[in-house]
Amino acid sequence: MRLLSLIFVFIAITSLDLNASDEQTVVLISLDGFRWDYIEKHNAKNIAKIAEQGVRGRKMRPVYPTKTFPNHLSIITGLLPINHGVVDNRFCDSERNECYSMGKGKDDSTWFNGIPLWNLASMQGLKSATYFWPESDARFNGMLPDYYYHYSKHSDYQNRVDQIVQWLTLPKAQRPRLVVSYFSLVDSMGHKYGPDAEQTKQAVHEVDALMGQLQQRLDELEQGVNLVIVSDHGMSAVAPEQSIAISSLPSDDKFMVKNTGPRVLIYANENTTAADISTYKERLNKAAKGRYTVLTDSQRAQYHYQNNGRTGDIILQTTAPKVFSNQGKVDYLGTHGFAYTDDMAATFIAMGPAFKEGITLNEVNNLDIYPMITKILGIQLLSKIDGDGSTLWPALK
């Protein structure tokens, strides 16, 4: 009996050691506006090497609209914008009689639904850290990441890499198992100069060098780390001379117009009737003359963007290279926010102990990142999400 007891104790201890060695760490990096084809187009050698050693999604499908905050919130919650609540970078809520703008969640997290990955990890005993993921300093579920920074446009990119590595060299009890971070440079240059410009290429080279350095430093750590590099959307060229002045649209004081760029959200005022909305849609359709589309209910359903008080009673959508502008003039040469096309496709790259090596998946879905990371971390889903993981399960060993 004593021998049997010793055997059971040995098995139990061995199992604990195996489980400890199987603990996975994930570093999730977003390169804002890094279009799916920039690796080859702008010769991102380090990211290409990471892809060759791991998994690459040839294209990653963003959610609609192809904007920064809706997609970052979808990646980190596994929910469609209509379900996590951030339906655009800027929008209004007719029930709250209030409008949202980027970063507003820091002071009022009631704009959001869902459980972000950093909270899901914390709820199950894992530490998490964020360096500038959109709205990562907001109290989702009344919680914050264990380590985080408030956003500052003055933060140095090298500091982000150094901080990620420093977090991962903390003693095990303090060390985060999930680290997420955000780099905006490529998006900024893509907007200002366009996706084909030399300045955008140089921005790609700068973040590519940082990703190469980060991967090398992660390889030197004692624990195996999974590096997942994504983007939120792509980028299309803009023709400023084709911009559509908001003032050229039929006016109606029963409505409020919100936003410029590829999409305009139009909200009915409090006493506006369904008949008023229908009449205004007809006027807008007649004035379109091929410049834009007034989205139908079936198109909105296809985009998972039904009217919920935030998404607008009427949506006007352009196609590249046209955009809406306040005065019929724009001072930028690239943008995103269009309905899904190749130009809007995003990037997915991953390597590490959880991932297969040297494989390419045709098209992956950004809603599947959430369940994939939960599986790698060994944590459970605690609420319903919109991604089922199906496009990314083949990436895992």
C-alpha positions in Angstrom: 0.0 0.0 0.0 2.9 2.4 0.9 4.5 1.6 -2.5 1.2 2.4 -4.3 0.8 5.6 -2.4 4.3 6.7 -3.4 3.6 5.9 -7.0 0.4 8.0 -6.9 2.3 10.9 -5.4 5.0 10.6 -8.1 2.4 10.6 -10.8 0.7 13.6 -9.3 3.9 15.6 -9.0 4.9 14.6 -12.6 1.5 15.8 -13.9 1.9 19.1 -12.1 5.3 19.6 -13.7 4.0 18.7 -17.2 1.1 21.2 -16.7 3.5 23.9 -15.6 5.7 23.3 -18.6 2.7 23.4 -20.9 1.7 26.9 -19.7 1.6 29.2 -22.7 2.3 32.9 -23.0 0.9 35.1 -25.8 2.1 38.4 -27.1 -0.5 40.0 -29.4 0.7 42.9 -31.4 -1.5 45.1 -33.6 0.2 47.1 -36.5 -2.6 49.5 -37.3 -3.3 49.8 -41.1 -0.8 47.1 -42.1 -2.5 45.9 -45.2 -2.3 42.2 -46.0 0.1 42.7 -49.0 2.5 45.1 -47.3 4.9 42.3 -46.5 5.8 41.8 -50.1 4.8 45.2 -51.4 7.0 47.1 -49.0 9.6 44.3 -48.3 9.0 43.6 -44.6 11.8 41.1 -44.3 11.5 40.3 -40.6 7.8 39.8 -40.6 8.1 37.6 -43.7 10.7 35.5 -41.8 8.3 35.2 -38.8 5.6 34.1 -41.2 7.8 31.5 -42.8 8.6 30.0 -39.4 5.0 30.0 -38.3 1.6 30.6 -39.7 0.3 33.3 -42.1 -3.2 34.1 -43.0 -2.9 35.3 -46.6 -5.6 37.8 -45.9 -7.5 38.5 -42.7 -11.1 39.6 -42.9 -11.9 42.6 -40.7 -15.4 43.3 -39.4 -17.6 46.1 -40.9 -16.9 49.0 -40.7 -13.2 48.6 -41.5 -12.3 51.2 -38.9 -9.7 51.1 -36.1 -11.7 51.0 -32.9 -14.5 48.7 -34.1 -12.0 46.1 -35.3 -9.7 46.3 -32.2 -12.6 45.8 -30.0 -13.8 42.9 -32.1 -10.4 41.2 -32.0 -10.1 41.6 -28.2 -13.8 40.6 -27.3 -14.6 38.2 -30.1 -17.8 40.2 -30.8 -19.2 42.0 -33.8 -19.3 45.8 -33.4 -23.1 45.7 -33.0 -22.6 43.5 -30.0 -19.6 45.0 -28.3 -21.0 48.5 -28.9 -18.3 50.4 -30.7 -19.8 50.6 -34.2 -17.4 53.3 -35.5 -14.6 55.5 -34.4 -17.2 58.1 -33.8 -21.0 57.6 -33.6 -24.0 58.6 -31.6 -26.5 56.7 -29.4 -30.1 57.9 -29.9 -31.2 56.4 -26.6 -28.4 57.9 -24.6 -28.7 61.1 -26.6 -24.9 61.2 -26.5 -22.0 60.6 -28.9 -18.9 58.4 -28.6 -15.4 59.3 -29.8 -12.2 57.3 -29.6 -10.9 56.8 -26.1 -14.1 57.9 -24.3 -14.3 54.6 -22.5 -11.5 55.6 -20.1 -14.1 57.8 -18.3 -17.2 55.8 -19.2 -17.0 52.1 -19.9 -20.8 51.7 -20.1 -20.4 52.2 -23.9 -19.0 48.6 -24.1 -20.2 45.0 -23.9 -18.2 41.8 -23.7 -15.2 40.5 -21.9 -11.8 41.6 -23.3 -9.1 39.0 -23.4 -7.1 40.7 -20.6 -10.1 40.5 -18.3 -10.9 36.9 -19.3 -7.3 36.0 -18.3 -7.5 37.9 -15.0 -10.8 36.2 -14.1 -9.1 32.8 -14.4 -5.9 33.6 -12.4 -3.6 34.8 -15.2 -1.9 38.2 -15.2 -2.3 40.4 -18.3 -0.6 43.5 -19.6 -1.5 46.1 -22.3 0.5 48.8 -24.0 -2.0 51.0 -25.9 -4.5 48.6 -27.3 -7.6 50.8 -28.0 -9.7 51.2 -24.9 -7.4 49.0 -22.8 -7.5 51.6 -20.0 -11.3 51.4 -19.7 -12.9 49.5 -16.9 -14.6 46.8 -18.9 -16.6 44.6 -16.4 -15.3 47.0 -13.7 -11.7 45.7 -14.3 -8.4 46.8 -15.8 -5.4 44.8 -17.0 -2.8 44.0 -14.3 -0.4 46.3 -16.1 -1.4 49.0 -18.6 -0.6 52.5 -19.9 -2.9 55.4 -20.7 -2.6 56.3 -24.4 -0.1 59.0 -25.4 0.8 59.8 -28.9 4.3 60.8 -27.7 5.2 57.3 -26.5 8.3 55.9 -28.2 7.9 52.7 -30.2 11.2 51.2 -28.9 9.9 51.7 -25.3 7.0 49.4 -26.1 9.2 46.6 -27.2 11.5 47.1 -24.1 8.4 47.1 -21.8 7.0 43.9 -23.3 10.3 42.1 -22.7 10.6 43.6 -19.2 7.1 42.3 -18.3 8.0 38.9 -19.5 11.2 38.8 -17.4 9.3 39.5 -14.1 9.3 36.7 -11.5 6.8 34.1 -12.4 4.2 35.2 -9.8 4.1 38.7 -11.3 4.7 37.8 -15.0 1.8 38.3 -17.4 0.8 35.4 -19.6 -1.0 37.7 -22.0 0.6 40.9 -23.3 -1.0 43.1 -26.0 0.3 46.2 -27.7 -0.4 48.6 -30.5 1.7 50.4 -33.1 0.0 53.1 -35.2 2.9 54.4 -37.4 2.0 52.5 -40.6 -1.6 53.7 -40.4 -0.6 57.3 -39.9 1.7 57.3 -42.9 -0.8 55.4 -45.0 -3.4 58.0 -44.3 -1.2 61.0 -45.0 0.7 59.7 -48.1 -1.3 56.7 -49.4 -0.6 53.0 -49.4 1.9 53.2 -52.3 4.1 56.0 -51.0 7.7 55.9 -50.0 6.8 57.3 -46.6 4.5 54.4 -46.0 7.2 51.9 -47.1 9.6 53.5 -44.6 7.0 53.2 -41.9 6.6 49.5 -42.7 10.4 49.0 -42.5 10.5 50.8 -39.1 7.8 48.5 -37.5 9.3 45.5 -39.3 12.6 46.1 -37.6 10.9 46.4 -34.3 9.0 43.1 -34.8 12.3 41.4 -35.8 14.0 42.7 -32.7 11.0 41.7 -30.5 11.0 38.1 -31.9 14.7 37.7 -31.3 14.4 38.9 -27.7 11.4 36.7 -27.1 13.4 33.7 -28.3 16.0 34.4 -25.7 13.5 34.1 -22.8 13.4 31.0 -20.7 9.7 30.4 -21.4 8.3 29.7 -24.9 6.3 32.7 -26.1 3.7 32.8 -28.9 4.0 36.0 -31.0 0.8 36.9 -32.8 1.0 39.9 -35.2 -2.2 41.3 -36.6 -3.7 44.5 -38.1 -7.1 45.9 -37.9 -7.7 46.7 -41.6 -6.0 47.7 -44.8 -5.7 50.9 -46.7 -7.0 52.4 -50.0 -5.7 55.3 -52.0 -7.9 58.5 -52.0 -8.4 60.9 -54.9 -8.9 64.3 -53.2 -10.4 65.8 -56.3 -13.2 63.2 -56.2 -14.3 64.0 -52.6 -18.0 64.5 -52.0 -18.9 67.6 -50.0 -21.4 67.0 -47.2 -23.0 70.3 -48.2 -23.8 68.8 -51.6 -26.2 66.3 -50.0 -29.9 67.2 -49.8 -30.4 69.0 -46.5 -33.2 68.2 -44.0 -33.3 69.5 -40.4 -35.1 66.4 -39.2 -31.7 64.6 -39.4 -28.2 64.9 -38.0 -25.2 63.9 -40.2 -22.2 62.3 -38.4 -18.7 61.6 -39.9 -16.9 62.0 -43.1 -14.6 59.7 -45.1 -15.9 56.5 -46.7 -19.2 56.4 -44.7 -21.7 58.9 -43.3 -24.1 58.0 -40.5 -27.3 59.9 -40.5 -29.5 60.0 -37.4 -33.1 60.9 -37.2 -34.0 63.6 -34.7 -36.4 62.8 -31.9 -39.7 63.6 -33.6 -38.7 62.3 -37.1 -41.1 59.7 -38.4 -40.6 56.5 -40.4 -42.2 58.2 -43.4 -39.7 61.1 -43.0 -36.8 58.6 -43.1 -38.2 56.9 -46.2 -38.6 60.2 -48.0 -35.1 61.4 -47.1 -33.6 58.1 -48.3 -35.3 58.7 -51.7 -33.9 62.2 -51.9 -30.4 60.9 -51.1 -30.7 58.1 -53.7 -31.7 60.6 -56.4 -28.8 62.9 -55.5 -26.2 60.1 -55.5 -25.5 60.0 -59.2 -23.0 57.2 -58.8 -21.1 59.0 -56.1 -22.3 56.9 -53.1 -24.8 54.2 -52.1 -27.6 54.4 -49.6 -27.4 51.1 -47.8 -30.5 49.0 -47.9 -31.8 46.9 -45.0 -30.5 43.7 -46.6 -27.0 45.2 -47.1 -27.0 46.3 -43.5 -28.0 42.8 -42.4 -25.2 41.3 -44.6 -22.7 43.6 -42.8 -24.2 42.7 -39.3 -25.0 46.4 -39.0 -28.7 46.6 -38.4 -30.1 49.8 -36.9 -29.7 49.6 -33.1 -29.8 53.3 -32.2 -26.0 53.6 -32.8 -25.5 52.6 -36.4 -27.5 55.4 -37.9 -31.0 55.4 -39.5 -29.4 56.0 -42.9 -25.9 55.0 -44.0 -24.2 56.5 -47.1 -21.2 54.4 -48.3 -18.6 55.4 -51.0 -16.1 53.2 -52.8 -12.4 54.1 -53.1 -11.0 56.5 -54.1 -14.0 58.7 -53.2 -14.6 60.0 -49.7 -17.0 62.4 -48.1 -15.6 65.7 -46.7 -16.9 68.7 -45.0 -15.9 71.3 -47.6 -15.3 69.0 -50.6 -11.6 69.0 -49.9 -9.4 66.5 -48.1 -5.7 66.7 -47.2 -5.0 63.0 -47.0 -4.2 60.4 -49.7 -5.2 57.1 -48.0 -8.0 55.8 -45.9 -10.1 52.8 -44.8 -13.7 52.2 -43.7 -15.0 51.0 -47.0 -17.0 47.8 -47.4 -14.7 44.7 -47.6 -12.3 44.6 -50.6 -8.8 43.3 -51.0 -7.5 46.7 -50.1 -9.3 46.5 -46.7 -7.9 43.0 -45.9 -5.7 42.9 -42.8 -2.6 40.9 -41.7 -2.3 37.8 -39.5 1.0 36.2 -38.6 1.8 33.9 -35.7 4.7 31.8 -34.5 5.6 30.0 -31.3 5.2 26.7 -29.5 1.4 26.6 -30.0 1.6 27.1 -33.8 2.4 24.9 -36.7 5.4 25.8 -38.8 5.5 27.0 -42.4 1.8 27.0 -43.3 -0.4 29.6 -45.0 -4.1 29.8 -44.5 -6.1 31.4 -47.4 -8.4 33.8 -45.5 -8.9 34.0 -41.7 -11.5 35.9 -39.7 -10.4 38.4 -37.0 -13.3 37.3 -34.8 -11.5 33.9 -34.5 -8.5 35.4 -32.8 -10.3 35.5 -29.4 -11.2 31.8 -29.2 -7.8 30.8 -30.6 -5.9 32.8 -27.8 -8.2 31.4 -25.1 -7.3 27.9 -26.3 -3.6 28.6 -26.2 -3.8 30.1 -22.7 -5.9 27.2 -21.5 -8.8 29.5 -20.3 -12.5 29.1 -20.7 -15.0 31.3 -22.5 -17.3 32.9 -20.0 -19.8 34.4 -22.4 -21.2 34.0 -25.9 -19.0 35.4 -28.7 -19.4 35.8 -32.4 -16.2 34.0 -33.5 -16.1 30.2 -33.5 -12.3 29.8 -34.2 -12.9 27.8 -37.3 -10.6 29.7 -39.6 -7.7 29.6 -37.1 -7.9 26.1 -35.6 -5.7 24.8 -38.5 -2.9 27.1 -37.3 -2.5 25.3 -34.0 -0.5 22.2 -33.3 
